[in-house]
Amino acid sequence: MRGISISEYSNPDQLRVSELDTPKREPKTLLVETIAAGVNFIDTYQRQGLPGYQKPLPLILGLEGSGRVIQSDPDSSFSVGDVIAWPFHPESYAEVVAIPESKAITVPEGVDPKVAAAVMLQGLTAHYLVNSTFEIKPNSKALVHAGSGGVGRLLIQMIKNAGGVVIATASTEQKRESLGALGCDYAIPYEQFHKTVREITDNAGVDVVYDGVGNDTYMQSLASLRKRGLLALFGASSGAVPPMDLQILNSMGSLFLTRPTLADYIATREEYEKRASDIFRDISEKRLIVEIGGEYPFENASQAHIDLQSRKTSGKLLLVP
């Protein structure tokens, strides 16, 4: 089978398609023919071997996708031909993937398998941030960074569906203009965004900041919060936040800071299925529009990584075998 494997940590232009051994299916595992694999910042971190993200080499990249079951146990709840999707399973940049049943979720009829692949990591992340990390209620005020990115566009829609008010940052005027169609109340540039947020909120600040950017934004994010507001730092596309003196939280208004991760919010099968079901329902009912920012053949995986890291893309990027 074909897949994208690295033997050393590298720049994106070193990504190549290789002939790899087809994985062997173990009991309680599904052998799946890949339809689409999601491209995420964590893939670029693993490709570079950044601290905290290094995996043993050689490594087949990719952590999410969708596909069609081609082998399963006789007594499995999944059958040959079923379309499934998955988050957090390594080696997803491949034509065939062996997926533990516990990580697979059935894609309902009416939901495009490519769209399902696009919402596994980003959609589930947006869902837990809006429903669990900080529960958005009517008139909650939220600041969303990278509003035109994959998670950002989903966050905006979920916050609006819950009745919240959204301020979102984006790097270009074109991107900011695109956010209005998603219901974004205020689309603003990154420059001095904390001052803009204060102006919008009559100096009160927002209830929550959803920050996947990290190093470049976290101090202004804290300065954008109301007293006892929450900074949900769920990513680090600009680099990791350095060690900080937690006394800052006291001096800036008794603030809260959390660094959540998806794995802890889908730790049980019940919670995983509930979040996925909510997302698929909203997609089917057109309450959640999932935008595919680009589909790349495996041979163009390097360009997909370059485009993602440039922050010039909008929506979700997919690799298609």
N, C-alpha and C positions, 0 to 999 in steps of 0.2 A: 504494500500500500504506500501511498504518498503522504508525507507529513513534513513538518518544519521542526527540525531538531538542531540544537546548538551544542557544540563541543567545547566552546569557550565563551566567556562573557564578551559582548561585542557591541559595536554600533549597528544601527538597523540595516545598513547596506550589506551586512554580512549574512543576512537571513537567506537561506537557500532551501528549496524543496529537495527532500531526500527520499530514497526508497527505504522503507522501514519494515520490520517484521509486523505482521498483523497480530494484535494482542490476542492472548488466549482467554477464553471466557471461563471464569471460575463460578462455582455455585453462588446463587443469590446475586449474580451479575448479568447485565444485559450487554450483548454485543450490538453496537449501533452503527449504522452507516450515516455519517455526518451530512447534514443538510447545510448548516452554517455554523461558524464559530465566531463568538464575539471577540472584538479587539478592545483591550482595556489597559489603562495606565499600569496596572500591576504586571501585565505582560512585559511592558517596557522596563519596569524595575527588575524583573527576573532576568530579562535578556542582558541587562547591564551588570547584574550581580550586585545590586546595591545592598548595603548593610541591612540586615533584617529580611531581605527578600531572596537571598542566595539559596539555590537548590542544587543538589548534586548533579554533576554533568556526566554524560550527555543528558540533555533535557529537551523533551518535546514541549513547546510552549502552549499556552492556551488553558483557560479555566472554565469556559462556559460554551454552551452551544445547544443545538437541536439536531435531531436525527430520527431515523426510522429503525425500529428494532429488527434485527435479522437473526438473533438467537436469544432464547431465554429458557429458564427452567420449565419443565412440564407443568409444575404447579404454581408458576409465577402469576402474579396479578397483571403482568404485562405480557402481551402476545406479539408474535411476529407480525410486523406491519404497523404496529402502534407507533404514533409519532410522539416523541418525548422531548423534554428539554432538561437542562441541568445547569446549576451553578457550582463553582468550586470543585471541579474535577480536573486534575492535571491531564496534560497530553491531548487537549481538545483541538489543537491545530493538526488534525490528522483525518484521513478519509474514513477510518474505522476506529471507534473508541469503545473501550470496555467500561461500562458505567455500573457501579453498585446500585441495586434497586432502591436503596435508601436515599440516593441522591437524585433519582429520576422523578420527573413529574409529567403526567400526561397532558399533552397539548389538546385542548378541546377542539372539536370541529368548528370552523368559522374563524379560528385564529391562525394566521399565516405562520408556518414554522419558523420563517426567518424573523418575524416579529417576536415570536416566543424566545428565540435565541437572544434577541436584542434586549429583552427585559429581565433576563435571569439575574445577573449581578446588579445592573443599574436599577431595574424596576423594584427588585426586592429591597435594595438599599434605600431607595426613595420611600418605599412603603414603611419600613421600620423607623426611618427618621421622622416621618410625619405622623405616624400613629403610635409610636412607642418611646423613642428617645425624647421627643417633645411633642405631645399630642396637640395638633392644631385644632383649634375650636373657632367658631365664628368670631371674626374680628381680631384673631391673633395676628400679630405683625411679624413677618419673617423676612430676613435677608438671605438670598440665595446667591452664592458665588458661582461663576461660570454658568450663567443661566442658559446659554445656548448650547452647552455640552449635553451629553447623553443623560446624566443624572439630573442636571439642572432643569432641562425641559420637562422631565417627569415630575420633579419636585414642584415646579410652578403649577402644573395642572392639578396635582394632588392637593396642594395647599388651597387652591381656588375651589376645588370640589368640596373641601371641608369648610369653606366660608372665610378663609383667611385673607389677609392683605399681603401682597408680595412685592418686595423690592428686589431686583436682580441686577447683578453686575455682568457686563459683557465687554469685550475688548474693542469692538468696532461699532460704528454707527449702524451698519447693515445688520449686524447681529442683534443689536438692541431693538431695532425696528421690528425684527422678526418675532420678538417675544410678546408683542401685543396680541398676536393671534392666539397665543396660549392663555391669555387672560392676565398677563403680568400687569400690575398696577403702575409700577415705576421701573424703568430700565435705565441704568446709570453706568457711567464709566468707572474704572477702578481708581482713577486719580482722586485722592482725598475723599474716598467714598464715605468714610465715617462722618465727615462734615455734611455731605449730601443727605445721608440718612438722618442726621440730627435735624436738618432743615425740614425734611419731609414729615418727620414725626413731632414737630414742634419741640424739639430738644429732648423728647422723652426717651428715644431709643426704641429698638425692636425687642420683641420677646425672645427671639431665637435667631441665631445665625447658623446656617448650614454651610460649612466651609470645607470644600474639598481641595482647596488650593494650598493652604498650609503656610509655609515660611513667608511668602510675600504679603500675606493678608492678615495673619492672626492677630497682630496688635491692633490694627484698625478694626478688625471684627469685634474684639473686646470693647473698643471704644464706641462701637455702634449699638451696644446693648443697653437696655433699661436696667435699672437697679434690680438685682437678683435675676437677671436674664441668663440665658444659656448659650454657650458656644459649643456646637456639635461639630467637632473637627474630625471629619470622616475620611480625609484623604490628604495627599501631599504632592500635588502635581507640580508645585514650584520648589519642592524640597521639604524635608522634615522640619518641624518646629524645634528649635533648640531647647535645651533645658531652661526652665524658667522659674523664677521665684514666685511661688504661689501667693505670696503676700500681695501681688499685683491684683489678684481677684478681690481681695478685701478693699484695697484703695480705690478700685474702679467701680465699686457699688455692690459688694457682696455677690460677685458673679459666680456662675457655675461653668465648669469646663469638663467636657467628656470626650473621650476618643473611642467611639464605638466601632465595632466590626460586625459585618453581616453574619458570620458564623454563630455568634452568640444570640442572634435574633431569629435564627431558624434552627435552633438546637434540638427541637423536638419535631417529630413528623407532623404533629397536629399544627404547630405554628407555621411550619414550612408550607403545608398544604393550604392553610388559611390565607397566608399572604399571597401565594401564587393564584389561588382561586379569586381573590379580590381583584388582582391585576388583570387576569384573563377576562373576568366579568366586565370590568370597566373598558377594556379594549373592545369586547364584543358589543357593548352598549355605546361605543364611541364617546365615552367620557374621558378616555385616555388615548391620545394620539401618539403613536410611537413612530418617530421619524428615523429612517435609515439614511445616514449621512454619506454612505458609500459602501459598495460591495466590491471586493477585490478578490481575484483568483489567488490561489496559494502562491503562484509565482510572483505576485506583487505584494507579498506580505511586508517586505521592507518598506515599500511606499506607504502602506497602511500605518506602520509605526511612525514613519517620518511625519505623515499628515496629522496623526493624533498628537504627537508631541509638539507640533507647531502651533497648536491651539487655533488653527485656522478652519477647523472642521465644525460642522453643526450636526447634531444628532449622532446616532450610533454607527460605528464602523463594523463591518462584517467581513470575514474571510469565507469564501465559497469554494469547495473542492472542484 
